[in-house]
Amino acid sequence: MSDDQTPMQKLMGDFAPTFVDLTDNVLFGQVWSRTEALSPRDRSLVTITTLVASRNFDQLNAHIPMGLANGLTQEEIIEAITHIAFYAGWPPAVSALTIAQRLFAQQA
């Protein structure tokens, strides 16, 4: 496995090449690179809260660090998850905050 592979290439390899291509070239190549109205920081905030609301916790392991790299602060991520707890539910917020806490500690 080469260091120049994308995260999806590392995850899926040759198992699902069309899925890898769509992820790398459409989702991250076209959708995430759009500059109309939303910055990468804003897209990360929307993505993180959507993942919490839809209970897709595994994906937070990639998107929380990406959000930090895109300019979100730890405090903003915590606040967004706290805010969405009232709309998406307390248990999903607890799960998300647990993941965030672990990821933040790994960066320290």
N, C-alpha and C positions, 0 to 999 in steps of 0.2 A: 504494500500500500504506500503510495507516494504522498509526500507532504504537499504537493501541488494539487491534490484532489480536493474537490469541494466537499463540504460536510455530507451532502447526500450521496456523493460518489463513495465516500468512506463507509457510509451506513449501508447502502444498497449494493455497491459494487456493480457486477454484471447481472445481478439477480433480476432487476427491473429497469432496464436501460431507458425505456420510454418515460417512465416515471421520473427517473433521474434527470433526463433531458428537460422535461416539462418543469420540474422544480428549479433547475439551474437557469434555464434560458427564458422561461415564461414568468414564473413566480418571482424569482430573484433578479432575472435579467431585464424583465419588462415592467412588471407590476411594482416591485420595490424601488425601481430606479425612476419611476415617474416623478416629476417635480411639480405637477399640477396640484396646488392647494395643500398637500401634505408633505412635510419633511420626513426623512428617515426616522427622526426622533418621534414624530407624531405617529407614524406608521407602527413603530415599535410599541408605543403606548396602547394604541388600538388593538394590536395583535395580542399583547400580554393580557389585557382585560378580556378579550374575546376567548382566549384559551382558558382563562379561569372560569368564565361563564359557561363554557361548553365542556368543562371538566377534562380538558386535554392536557393533563399535567405533565406528561413526559415531554411535550414540546416546549414547556417552560425552561427546561434545561438548556435549550439552545437560544430561546428568545429573550430570556432575562439578560444573559451576557451580551447578546446582540443589542438589546435596548441600552445597556450601559455604554457600549461602544458607539451607539448612535446619539449619545448625549443625555440620556435619562440619568437621574441620580438615584441612589438607593432609596432615598427618602420619597422621591416621586413614585417609584415602583411600589413601595410599601403603602403609600397613601392611595394609589389607584386600586390596589387590591383591597384595602380597607373599605374604600368607597363602594366598590362593586359587591362587597359582601352583603350589602342591604338589598341588592337587586338579584344577585346570582345565588345567594345562600351563604350561610356561615361555614358549613363544612368545606365547600370548595375554596373559600378564602383561607381557611386554616391550612389546608393542603398546599395551596400556592405560597403562603407565607413561610411554611416549613421549607419548601424548596428554595425560596428566595434566601432565607436565612443561611442555608447550607451553601448556596452559590456565593453569597457575599463573604462568608467565612473563608471559602477557598481562595478568594481574591486577596484576602488580607495578608 
